[in-house]
């Protein structure tokens, strides 16, 4: 078996840079793709070769399948790494890579499809004995069925889009009247957002924690997990802060949630790096929520506590190598926290693109910054506003928080607004410091109740 000689990185920004770094360490040549306005972006400069795939708009560049496949062919790339977002969870793209003889560094098209069908995934997991939040058995095809389900499980209930994930199009109904009104609204929204109006319902769990487990699976059926991440600090369903371990996790909890995650991956015949998301209720009950079939933004906190380079492992299993890592040999140590730094106004989270006129990154012990930003670079308005991830590690949570506070103070970004001031508020919040937070923290800090969606 041989590793790829050349990989095309079908992404931009910090994750493209992260993937190029992993390839370099593995001795793999890289091809960057870029849109016209990304000619001077860091990923374009760092790769061994680069190909312009289209104009600024993502539809015509980073989501332009024919252009990307042609780029892979003319550069003799053996594999494509999709990163996250863009084409990472597009089963059609994974399929055409396969038929073009190019390895898609990710799961099979079928796994992606199943990961994208939240109602079906829930139904499958229920049958296989993985706990799910009480709710509908598969999709709710009509308002009557939604009402019947809600009467059975009790209000409040939450309506979610089968094709959703990330929370878009979710609606909470506290009684029958609300459910009547919200059903059609949610259906219409889901149809507009995902081209699929299918919904399912769950019992609404107030003050839940969003806890997810990183897994890696090879093509031989070996599956390991690398512990959990707590992602309960979100705003409009965008994660803002992630940490590992979760402040509420005991050894026993980790073993249990880890076993559930591995089981989910086994049931789906999953291969590649992936994440299984769970809802954890205030009483500590664990429920399967959904599976993300991609490398995630927050993977570095797991890398810090596990010492495993997830991107390198992902590339190796995609090339057909068996996992060398064994579950019993995985040792998780210390504590890691990530802050997502977005080019956004820190109060209202409105995008703030433009030129970075001065940039100085934090460093020192236990500090990692994943970014494609450099002094004088321009943050375009066309793409995601994530411009840097600040990740820290400490022997324990207190040391991690102290390092985070120091690193946030060292971080200088001039010319655009960023969410750094928001993060300074989070890490000085008494409940965050105690580890006693849930999905309500952001609303409290920014003084307003966010409408769902
Ligand atoms: C929920 C929930 C309460 N009960 N599911 C799922 C996707 C995520 N982005 C939001 N999700 C939620 N699912 C049940 N059954 C509450 C939320 C939720 C939430 C979750 C994590 C972080 C912030 C949140 C804000 C509002 C709602």
Boltz pocket constraint, residues with backbone or C-beta under 6 A from the ligand:
constraints:
  - pocket:
      binder: B
      contacts: [[A, 133], [A, 158], [A, 165], [A, 166], [A, 167], [A, 202], [A, 203], [A, 204], [A, 205], [A, 206], [A, 208], [A, 209], [A, 210], [A, 231], [A, 232], [A, 233], [A, 234], [A, 235], [A, 237], [A, 238], [A, 279], [A, 439], [A, 440]]
      max_distance: 6.0
